[in-house]
Amino acid sequence: LDAADCGQSALRGAGPGVSSLDPAFEAAHDALFAVFGEPAQVRRKRSRTVPVRVVVTYNVRELGDYSQGLSRVTTVKFLNTEWRPRAGDRLQLPAGAFLIERIVVDDGIVTESVLHG
């Protein structure tokens, strides 16, 4: 694992391209994860597990061309300061174990991914 995987990123060190509003958004996300998040453990390949707090959203509708519904998926959001997920990571939730299938969006503070299955 490298430093960015375990949340050791330099997000809080305002460099080029970092807005002066980022600390406010980070504080807001921290508060939201404290209220809506649930405890989980994540790991990459054979590395050690890392405790994280994630926000899980069930039954998310994915849209295709012309806004036609394609499927329903479960998404999970990670605070990038705790973990930066990649496809293939294993997530252990109270509801069971899941593989991260793909990344939907990473805004620099939160990464949303789709769970397999």
N, C-alpha and C positions, 0 to 999 in steps of 0.2 A: 504494500500500500504506500502511496505517496501522501504528502501532506494535504493535498487538495481533496483526496478521497475521504479523509477523516475530519473534514471541516476545519483544517488548519489554514484555510485560505486567507488571503490578505484583503478580504472584502472591506474590513473596517479600517483600512489604512489609506483611505482616499487618495488614489492615484489618478492618472489621466483617464478621462471618461467616466469618473465616478462623480455623481451629483452630490451636492451639499445636502440634498434631501434624503440620501440613502440611509443615514442613521435613523431618521424618523420612520422610514419604511421598514427597516430591520426591527425596530422596537415594536411596530405594529404587528409584524409577522410573528415575533416572539410571543406577544400577548395572545394572538389568535391560536398559535400552536399550543400554548399553555391551557387554553380553554377547550379547543376542539380536537387536539391531538390525542393520540393513544400510544402507549408504550409499545415498542417493537425492537427487534434485533435484526441487523443486516450484516451480510458478509459477502465478500467477493472471492470466488474460487475456494481455495483452502485456507484463506486468511482467518484471523480471529474474528469473532462476532463483535459488533459495535452496537451498544444501546442507543436508540434514537427515539424521537417522538415524531409521529407521522400523522397526517390527515388523510383518511381514506374516504373516497366517494364511490359509492356503489351504484350500478345501473346507469352509467353515463352513456348517453346516446351519441354515437359517432355518425356524422353526416357525410354523405358522398356527393357526387355531382348533382346539381339541381336540388340540393337540400334533402335528398332522399336518405332515409335512415339505413345505415349499413349494418350496424351491430350495437350491442350494449356491452360496455366494458367496466372494469373497476380500475380507478386511478388512485394513485397515492402521491402525496406531496411531501418532499423532504426539505428541511432548512439546509441550505448549502453549507452553513457553518458546522452542521453535524455530519453530513454525508452527501457526496455527489454521486448519485446512482448512475449505473451503466446497465445496458442490456445484459442479462445473465446473472446479475446480483441476486442473492437469495434473501428474501424478507420473511421473518418469522413474526406473525401477528397472533394475538390470542385466538383468532378464528382459524389459524392454520398457517402452513408454509406456502410461499408463492415465489415464482420467478418474475423478475422484472423483464417484460417483453421489449419495451421500447420507451424512449424519452419523448414526451409530447412537447414540452417547453421548459426552457431554463432562462429565467429572467435575471439571473445573477444573484438572487436572494433565495428563491424557491425553485426547485425542480419538480415538475409533475411528470409522472411516468405511468404506463399502463402495465397492469399485472397480467401474467399469462394465466388463462383458465378461468 
